Amino acid sequence: MPLLCCVLVVVGQLVPLASVQALTIGEERDIGEKLLYKIRTEFHLLDDPDITQYVNRLGRMVVEQTGPQFFEYRFYVVPSPEFNAFAAPSGLIFFFTGLLATMKTEDELLSVMAHEIGHVVSRHIASRSDKTGKVGAISMALAMASLALGDPSLATGLFTGIQAAGQAVTLHFSRQDEEEADRLSYDWLHALHRDPQAMEGMLRTMRRITRYRSEQIPPYLLTHPNPEARLDYVQSLLEYQRSKVDSNYYRSTDNFEFLRMKYRAMVQVDDPQKARAYFTSTITSGQTPEEKAMASYGLALLEAKELNFGRALESLDKVRAQFPDRPLLDIDAGIIHLDSGNPERAVELLARAADQNPEDMYAAFHLARAFEKTGKAHAAEQLYAKVMSAMPEYPKVYFEMGRIKASQGRGGMSNFYLAKYYLYEGRLELAQEYLKKTRSDATVGRAIQEEADRIFLRLEELEKL
């Protein structure tokens, strides 16, 4: 996926500021929604509730520092080895597992997240679109997304139409854009008592990758050029700030959740042998005790994935001994017990975690699964409904609800939930097929029919963009 926060600029001419009309907020939302559905058709996003909750909680921490915003920012993890991220119009921000794998701490993730939010807050995408026509702006954005999604043939066709209309583009941020985003990122990290030195660490990583992969520059570095110049600028900010900040101002960061998320992503994306070698090496030579301990967590996930549940629990027990008060590990253990055929023990662990944090949808979803296995279908349905309300884009919960409704003989409602499952899985033709069934089924009730109708018509509108 080759684009990160692509910027549209008119090439070869100086355009007076007053003559450049930015996309409206509504148009930017349309483009963002179109891109999101396009991305869903190409990738199975890592959208497990724990991953989604973690990255969105971090993102909200930054957004709260920005003041009122036009959009509701949403953050996603994309399973791809690319060193990249992608910020779409309207505050949709994607992080690739290949980029996450290079990060060492949560502060480094937060620094990149803040930088991308800085581009969106500054409207570097929308404000540089030459809005001679809405269709041209949308086509340009979709062309970039097509490149980002690895479909250059589609992008070539779209770019041909754009160039015929006299709209040439470059796909990288200007130095001024980068400095503005870096400055905003620096200020927000400082306000959060997070050490902005993490920015320097990430820029050093980018510089190293630029030097050693010069034959194939990663997309992130094509769209965010000159890491050397950015590094100099950030180092100047750090040097200036050091004389003004008390040594205790920046808080020590707990990297447990970051490492857990990073290793979960590695297990889902990397070759198992490669991941196992990495975790085994880290256990013996990791830089911090935290990192070494969490490498055993990675091994536990690998064993569970290969159905070696006994060894998975052995590895996980080592981690739980070092982190005794982490409900997330109880949930992980509960899932392994559930998948290994021990739902009673799963209910015990998952219910305890859910009681400790009723807002944790990771615990709620898997507790619902465990309740079903132990014959508590009504309790399971209530929890699935809770997850749907809290995480309306999580496809698996709609599949589970669709299955429950089918078992109850409520085929109309089953069709509705399956439509939403396919919608958020990016399988839009199947979504439309099930929405058609729901729209014509009087057994679901008028409110559900109207919702199905709205979704169906919205998909038709997005297809025309």
C-alpha positions in Angstrom: 0.0 0.0 0.0 2.0 2.9 -1.2 0.5 6.1 0.1 0.5 7.9 3.4 -1.7 11.0 3.7 -1.4 11.8 0.0 -1.3 15.5 -0.8 -2.7 17.0 -4.0 -0.9 20.0 -5.5 -1.0 21.7 -8.8 2.3 21.3 -10.6 4.1 23.8 -12.7 2.1 26.9 -11.8 1.7 29.2 -8.8 -1.9 29.3 -7.7 -3.0 32.3 -5.7 -4.4 31.2 -2.3 -7.8 32.8 -2.9 -8.3 30.8 -6.1 -7.8 27.4 -4.5 -11.1 26.1 -3.2 -10.8 23.3 -0.6 -13.1 20.4 -0.6 -16.1 21.0 1.6 -16.4 19.0 4.8 -19.3 17.0 3.3 -17.3 16.2 0.2 -14.3 15.2 2.3 -16.5 12.8 4.3 -17.8 11.3 1.0 -14.2 10.6 -0.2 -13.2 9.2 3.2 -16.2 6.8 3.2 -15.5 5.7 -0.3 -11.9 5.0 0.4 -12.8 3.1 3.6 -15.0 0.8 1.7 -12.4 0.4 -1.0 -9.8 -0.5 1.7 -12.2 -3.0 3.2 -12.5 -4.8 -0.1 -8.7 -5.2 -0.3 -7.8 -6.0 3.3 -9.1 -7.9 6.2 -8.3 -5.2 8.8 -7.0 -6.3 12.2 -10.2 -5.2 13.8 -10.3 -7.4 16.9 -11.9 -5.4 19.7 -8.7 -5.2 21.8 -6.6 -3.9 18.9 -9.3 -1.4 17.8 -9.9 -0.2 21.3 -6.2 0.3 21.9 -5.3 2.3 18.8 -8.4 4.4 19.0 -7.8 5.2 22.7 -4.3 6.4 21.8 -5.7 8.4 18.9 -8.3 10.1 21.0 -5.6 11.1 23.5 -4.0 13.2 20.7 -7.2 14.5 19.2 -8.3 15.8 22.6 -5.3 18.2 22.4 -6.3 19.6 19.0 -9.5 21.5 19.9 -12.8 21.1 18.1 -12.6 19.0 14.9 -14.9 18.6 11.9 -14.5 14.8 11.9 -14.7 11.8 14.2 -11.2 10.4 13.9 -10.9 6.6 13.5 -7.8 4.5 13.5 -7.2 1.1 11.9 -4.4 -1.5 11.7 -3.8 -3.0 8.2 -2.1 -6.4 7.9 0.7 -5.6 5.5 4.5 -5.9 5.7 4.8 -2.5 4.1 6.6 0.3 6.1 3.6 2.6 5.7 0.5 4.3 7.0 -2.3 6.0 5.2 -4.4 8.9 6.3 -7.6 9.4 4.2 -9.8 12.4 4.1 -12.2 12.9 7.0 -9.9 11.7 9.7 -9.5 8.0 8.8 -5.9 6.9 9.7 -4.4 3.5 8.9 -1.2 1.9 10.3 0.5 -0.9 8.6 1.9 -3.8 10.6 5.2 -3.4 8.7 5.6 0.1 10.2 4.5 -1.1 13.7 7.1 -3.8 13.6 9.9 -1.2 13.5 8.6 0.6 16.6 10.0 -0.1 20.0 7.7 1.9 22.3 4.2 3.3 22.6 5.6 6.8 22.4 7.0 6.1 19.0 3.6 4.9 17.8 2.0 8.0 19.4 4.5 10.3 17.7 3.7 8.9 14.2 0.0 9.0 15.0 0.2 12.6 16.1 2.1 13.5 13.0 -0.6 12.1 10.8 -3.3 13.8 12.8 -1.3 17.0 12.3 -1.7 16.6 8.5 -5.5 16.0 8.8 -6.0 18.9 11.3 -4.1 21.2 9.0 -6.2 19.9 6.1 -3.1 19.4 4.0 -5.1 17.0 1.9 -8.4 18.8 1.3 -7.0 22.4 1.2 -4.6 21.6 -1.7 -7.3 20.0 -3.9 -8.0 22.2 -6.9 -11.7 21.9 -6.7 -12.6 22.7 -10.3 -15.1 19.9 -10.0 -16.1 17.4 -7.3 -15.7 14.5 -9.6 -12.1 15.4 -10.4 -11.2 15.7 -6.8 -12.8 12.4 -5.9 -11.2 10.6 -8.9 -7.8 11.9 -7.9 -8.3 10.7 -4.3 -9.4 7.3 -5.6 -6.5 7.1 -8.0 -4.2 7.5 -5.0 -6.1 5.0 -3.0 -5.8 2.5 -5.9 -2.0 2.9 -5.9 -2.1 2.5 -2.1 -4.1 -0.7 -2.4 -1.7 -2.2 -4.9 -3.9 -1.9 -8.0 -1.8 0.3 -10.4 -3.8 -0.6 -13.4 -6.9 1.1 -12.0 -4.8 4.0 -10.8 -3.3 4.4 -14.3 -6.7 4.7 -15.9 -7.9 7.3 -13.3 -4.7 9.3 -13.6 -5.1 9.4 -17.4 -8.5 11.0 -17.0 -7.1 13.5 -14.5 -4.2 14.5 -16.7 -6.6 14.9 -19.6 -8.4 17.5 -17.5 -5.1 19.3 -17.0 -4.7 18.3 -13.3 -1.2 17.1 -12.7 -0.3 15.9 -9.2 2.6 15.0 -7.0 2.1 12.6 -4.1 4.3 13.9 -1.4 4.1 16.5 1.3 6.0 19.7 1.0 8.7 20.6 3.5 6.4 23.2 5.0 3.7 20.6 5.5 6.1 18.2 7.2 7.4 20.9 9.5 3.9 22.0 10.4 2.8 18.4 11.2 6.1 17.8 13.2 5.6 20.9 15.2 2.0 20.0 16.0 3.0 16.5 16.9 5.8 17.8 19.2 3.4 20.2 21.0 0.8 17.5 21.5 3.2 14.9 22.9 4.6 17.5 25.2 1.1 18.4 26.4 0.5 14.7 27.1 3.7 14.5 29.1 5.0 12.0 26.5 8.7 12.5 25.7 8.9 14.0 22.1 12.3 12.3 21.8 10.3 9.4 20.5 9.9 11.5 17.3 13.7 11.5 17.0 13.8 7.7 17.4 11.3 7.2 14.6 13.1 9.6 12.2 16.3 7.8 12.8 14.6 4.6 11.8 13.2 6.2 8.7 16.7 7.5 7.8 18.2 4.1 8.3 15.5 2.5 6.0 16.1 5.2 3.4 19.8 4.4 3.3 19.5 0.6 3.2 16.5 0.3 1.0 17.4 2.9 -1.6 16.6 0.5 -4.4 13.0 0.4 -3.3 12.0 3.3 -1.1 9.0 2.5 1.1 5.8 4.4 0.3 5.9 6.2 3.6 9.2 7.8 2.7 8.1 8.7 -0.8 5.1 10.6 0.6 7.1 11.9 3.6 10.4 12.8 2.1 13.7 14.1 3.6 13.8 12.3 6.9 17.3 13.9 7.3 15.9 17.4 7.2 13.0 16.5 9.5 15.5 14.9 11.9 17.5 18.1 12.0 14.4 20.2 12.7 13.1 17.9 15.4 16.5 17.7 17.1 16.5 21.5 17.2 13.1 21.5 18.9 14.4 19.0 21.4 17.5 20.9 22.1 15.5 24.1 22.7 13.0 22.4 25.0 15.6 20.5 27.2 16.6 23.7 28.9 13.0 24.6 29.7 11.6 21.3 31.0 12.0 19.7 34.4 13.6 16.3 34.2 10.5 14.8 35.8 8.0 16.4 33.4 7.8 13.5 31.0 6.2 10.3 32.4 7.6 6.8 32.1 5.5 4.9 29.6 4.1 1.4 30.2 4.7 -0.5 27.0 2.7 -3.6 27.9 -0.3 -2.9 25.7 1.9 -1.6 22.8 4.1 -4.8 22.8 1.0 -7.0 23.1 -0.6 -5.3 20.1 2.6 -5.4 18.1 3.2 -9.1 18.8 -0.5 -10.0 18.1 -0.1 -8.3 14.7 3.1 -10.1 14.0 1.5 -13.5 14.7 -1.4 -12.8 12.3 0.8 -11.4 9.5 4.3 -12.8 9.6 5.4 -16.3 8.5 5.2 -18.5 11.7 8.8 -19.6 11.5 10.0 -16.0 11.2 7.8 -14.9 14.1 9.0 -17.8 16.2 12.6 -17.1 15.6 12.0 -13.4 16.5 10.3 -14.2 19.8 12.8 -16.9 20.7 15.7 -14.4 20.1 14.0 -11.7 22.0 13.5 -13.8 25.1 17.2 -14.2 25.4 18.5 -10.9 24.0 15.6 -8.4 24.3 16.6 -4.9 25.4 14.1 -4.6 28.3 12.6 -7.1 30.8 9.2 -6.1 29.5 10.1 -6.9 25.9 11.6 -10.3 26.9 8.5 -11.2 28.9 6.1 -10.2 26.1 8.1 -12.3 23.6 6.7 -15.3 25.6 3.3 -13.9 24.9 4.0 -14.0 21.2 5.1 -17.7 21.5 1.8 -18.4 23.3 -0.2 -16.9 20.4 1.8 -18.9 17.9 1.1 -22.2 19.8 -2.6 -21.4 20.0 -2.7 -20.6 16.3 -1.2 -24.0 15.6 -3.7 -25.7 18.1 -1.0 -26.6 20.6 -3.2 -25.3 23.4 -1.3 -26.9 26.3 2.0 -25.3 25.3 0.1 -22.0 24.6 -1.1 -21.9 28.2 2.3 -22.8 29.5 3.9 -19.8 27.7 1.0 -17.5 28.7 1.3 -18.5 32.3 4.8 -17.2 32.3 3.6 -13.9 31.1 0.7 -13.8 33.6 3.2 -14.4 36.4 5.2 -11.3 35.4 2.1 -9.2 34.8 -0.3 -10.5 37.5 -2.8 -7.6 37.3 -3.5 -7.4 33.6 -7.1 -8.4 32.7 -6.2 -8.6 29.0 -4.1 -11.7 29.8 -7.1 -13.3 31.6 -9.1 -12.7 28.4 -6.3 -14.2 26.3 -6.2 -17.3 28.6 -10.0 -17.5 28.5 -10.0 -17.6 24.7 -7.4 -20.4 24.6 -9.5 -22.4 27.1 -12.6 -21.8 25.0 -10.9 -22.8 21.7 -9.5 -25.9 23.4 -12.9 -27.1 24.5 -13.0 -25.9 28.1 -15.8 -23.3 28.0 -16.5 -23.4 31.8 -13.0 -22.3 32.6 -13.3 -19.7 29.8 -16.4 -18.3 31.4 -14.7 -18.0 34.7 -11.7 -16.0 33.3 -13.7 -13.9 30.8 -16.4 -13.0 33.3 -13.8 -11.8 35.8 -12.2 -9.6 33.2 -15.6 -8.2 32.1 -16.5 -7.4 35.7 -13.3 -5.5 36.1 -13.9 -3.4 33.0 -17.5 -3.5 31.6 -16.5 -1.3 28.7 -14.0 -3.8 27.4 -15.6 -5.2 24.3 -12.8 -7.8 23.8 -13.9 -9.5 27.0 -17.6 -9.0 26.2 -17.4 -10.6 22.7 -15.5 -13.7 23.8 -17.6 -14.0 27.0 -20.7 -14.1 24.7 -19.0 -16.9 22.7 -18.3 -18.8 26.0 -21.9 -18.3 27.2 -23.2 -19.9 24.0 -21.0 -22.9 24.5 -22.4 -23.3 28.0 -26.0 -23.0 26.9 -26.6 -19.4 28.0 -27.9 -18.2 24.6 -29.9 -15.3 25.9 -26.9 -13.9 27.9 -24.8 -14.3 24.8 -27.2 -12.4 22.7 -27.3 -9.5 25.2 -23.5 -9.2 25.1 -23.4 -9.4 21.3 -25.9 -6.5 21.2 -23.7 -4.5 23.6 -20.7 -5.1 21.4 -22.6 -4.0 18.3 -23.6 -0.8 20.0 -20.1 0.0 21.1 -18.3 -1.2 18.0 -20.7 -0.8 15.1 -18.0 -1.6 12.4 -16.9 -4.9 13.9 -18.0 -7.5 11.4 -17.7 -10.7 13.4 -20.3 -9.7 15.9 -22.9 -9.4 13.1 -22.0 -12.8 11.9 -22.6 -14.2 15.4 -25.9 -12.4 15.8 -27.0 -13.6 12.3 -26.3 -17.1 13.3 -28.3 -16.8 16.6 -31.3 -15.3 14.8 -31.2 -18.1 12.2 -31.2 -20.7 15.0 -34.3 -18.9 16.4 -36.1 -19.2 13.1 -35.9 -15.4 12.5 -34.6 -15.5 8.9 -35.3 -11.9 8.2 -33.2 -10.6 11.1 -30.5 -13.1 10.2 -30.4 -11.7 6.7 -30.1 -8.1 8.1 -27.1 -9.0 10.4 -25.4 -11.0 7.6 -25.8 -8.0 5.3 -23.9 -5.9 7.9 -21.3 -8.6 8.4 -20.6 -8.6 4.6 -20.7 -4.8 4.5 -17.9 -4.4 7.1 -16.0 -7.4 5.6 -15.8 -5.4 2.3 -17.9 -7.9 0.4 -20.3 -5.4 -1.0 -22.1 -7.5 -3.5 -23.1 -10.0 -0.9 -24.1 -7.1 1.5 -26.4 -5.6 -1.2 -27.9 -9.1 -1.8 -28.8 -9.5 1.8 -30.0 -5.9 2.1 -32.4 -6.5 -0.7 -33.9 -9.5 1.1 -34.3 -7.4 4.3 -35.9 -4.5 2.5 -38.7 -6.7 1.2 -39.2 -8.8 4.4 -42.1 -7.4 6.5 -41.2 -9.8 9.4 -38.2 -7.6 10.4 -40.3 -4.6 11.2 -40.4 -1.2 9.6 -37.4 0.3 11.5 -35.1 -2.5 10.3 -36.4 -2.2 6.7 -35.7 1.5 6.7 -32.2 1.0 8.0 -31.5 -1.6 5.4 -32.9 0.8 2.8 -30.7 3.6 3.9 -27.6 1.4 3.8 -28.5 0.1 0.4 -29.1 3.5 -1.1 -25.8 4.8 0.5 -23.9 2.0 -1.2 -25.4 3.0 -4.5 -24.3 6.6 -4.0 -20.8 5.6 -3.1 -20.5 3.4 -6.2 -21.3 6.5 -8.3 -18.5 8.6 -6.7 
